[in-house]
Amino acid sequence: MTQNLPIETVEALVIGAGPAGLMAAEELGRAGVQVIIVDAMPSPARKFLMAGKSGLNLTKSEDMGVFLSQFSPCPPALKMALDAFGPTEVSAWAESLGQSVFIGSTGRVFPKTMKASPLLRAWLARLDGYGVGLRRQWRLIGFDQKTAVFETPDGERRIQAKATVLAMGGASWARLGSNGAWAESMLPAQIAPFKPANSALSFSWSPHMARHFGRAVKGVSLCCGPYRSRGEFVISKRGLEGGGIYSVSRGVRDGHKLYIDLLPDMPLDIVTSTLNRRKSKETVANFLRKSLRLTPEKIALVMEFSRPLPSDLAPVLKGLKIAAATLRPMDEAISTAGGLRFDGLSETLELAYMQGVFACGEMLDWEAPTGGYLLTACLATGKLAGQAASDVVRASQGE
Ligand SMILES: Cc1cc2nc3c(=O)[nH]c(=O)nc-3n(C[C@H](O)[C@H](O)[C@H](O)COP(=O)(O)OP(=O)(O)OC[C@H]3O[C@@H](n4cnc5c(N)ncnc54)[C@H](O)[C@@H]3O)c2cc1C
């Protein structure tokens, strides 16, 4: 690092322009604090925009106790953030940016446009109105005492702020900026190792599966150790993916076996008695299709995972064991567990060993399923960190 460059000073610095960092900047800007937000990428919030491609699930409308139970761990600082800025507040905030929201049948909340881009445009305009400055292609490479050091297209630059908020994301989808490199280069002592969360599964399929690639398997329930989900997933060239799989992928990560109930609404004895009606000349596949209404995809999975077929097929249909399930590489995961440990943070997300530096979003060590929990926690912790950072700036002005 070059030591003798001039150091720019600002009141507050936010590093990382994903949803957590933008929310922290919004809080600081609203409080009238002079803020600069920097991001390593040429444009902000690339992962947020990607999240909007398949329908931006902002939050989940459900009882707060149930909502909080989805976070593990849920240490006091995270609970405090979510209590203050939970599903109701996230929806109201999106509406305040001109994005009407709707609640889907499972309680998931989406903007009516389903996309992230209109919301992001309105959000950036709001920040601009607060005078928040945005620096693109500024990558934090470390701290020199309390001065943040950046690699930029114009060479190394340094900023000293009264308060700093770190919001550099987790360690998946590196091409969108969230590469987790901050963990190795800057703060190793405080870091829980990253692990894939909400991950797809990998399989080397037999050739007969090829015609099912891209097809959805609906109306199933999945069970993997303590994790259960009811829903659907997609058979892809590389394995299984989609909401139903993501929710139980933590069980696979922890070494549990995955079972799929292909007929969750039919009790085992009814499945057994139906199977007993099969005439010997009728093929199993035909019978499963006609009498139990199994789709070609479900039948293909049965053939893939339970060959040779046992004489009693009912337990297989009620708990198809998915052998040799492994997670896809971490970079493909929707989110990551691990990151900055809460025992190294105060209740307002301030780093214990670096006063005036706060952290928020996916770079913190928490984990939750998909369903709007991820964005809600990023926004809530961003808000808490931004408010605490603005208190530090205000306090310094009173000195
Ligand atoms: C395909 C996909 C779909 C998703 N869908 C949903 C959904 O519908 N609902 C939901 O709740 N969640 C969803 N998520 C998860 C959600 O997008 C993330 O949890 C969220 O974006 C994390 O926000 P963040 O601000 O903490 O980090 P990020 O969004 O990862 O932002 C971190 C920012 O920090 C920058 N950065 C990193 N390192 C540095 C550095 N050294 N210097 C400067 N800048 C740096 C990055 O460039 C990036 O812009 C989805 C994720 C994916 C991949």
The ligand as a Gaussian input file, in Angstrom:
#p B3LYP/6-31G(d) Opt

LIG

0 1
 C      -30.237000     -15.881000      -8.145000
 C      -30.543000     -15.262000      -6.804000
 C      -31.854000     -15.005000      -6.458000
 C      -32.149000     -14.455000      -5.199000
 N      -33.449000     -14.180000      -4.904000
 C      -33.755000     -13.683000      -3.680000
 C      -35.098000     -13.353000      -3.354000
 O      -36.014000     -13.427000      -4.193000
 N      -35.357000     -12.932000      -2.088000
 C      -34.379000     -12.805000      -1.136000
 O      -34.685000     -12.455000       0.009000
 N      -33.082000     -13.010000      -1.445000
 C      -32.751000     -13.446000      -2.692000
 N      -31.448000     -13.675000      -3.020000
 C      -30.389000     -13.356000      -2.005000
 C      -30.099000     -11.843000      -1.967000
 O      -29.929000     -11.332000      -3.271000
 C      -28.831000     -11.592000      -1.136000
 O      -28.993000     -12.188000       0.144000
 C      -28.565000     -10.101000      -0.968000
 O      -28.301000      -9.496000      -2.233000
 C      -27.366000      -9.836000      -0.059000
 O      -27.288000      -8.445000       0.117000
 P      -25.967000      -7.728000       0.660000
 O      -26.188000      -6.264000       0.472000
 O      -25.630000      -8.239000       1.989000
 O      -24.805000      -8.231000      -0.311000
 P      -24.676000      -8.184000      -1.892000
 O      -25.987000      -8.004000      -2.544000
 O      -23.894000      -9.404000      -2.217000
 O      -23.826000      -6.866000      -2.155000
 C      -22.487000      -6.772000      -1.730000
 C      -21.813000      -5.665000      -2.539000
 O      -20.513000      -5.470000      -2.014000
 C      -19.609000      -5.272000      -3.101000
 N      -18.270000      -5.663000      -2.657000
 C      -17.809000      -6.890000      -2.333000
 N      -16.511000      -6.817000      -1.959000
 C      -16.151000      -5.518000      -2.040000
 C      -14.929000      -4.815000      -1.790000
 N      -13.818000      -5.441000      -1.366000
 N      -14.902000      -3.471000      -1.984000
 C      -16.020000      -2.793000      -2.411000
 N      -17.205000      -3.430000      -2.684000
 C      -17.265000      -4.768000      -2.487000
 C      -20.157000      -6.172000      -4.206000
 O      -19.716000      -5.726000      -5.476000
 C      -21.659000      -6.040000      -4.010000
 O      -22.211000      -5.007000      -4.813000
 C      -31.116000     -14.185000      -4.266000
 C      -29.786000     -14.425000      -4.633000
 C      -29.500000     -14.956000      -5.894000
 C      -28.067000     -15.223000      -6.271000

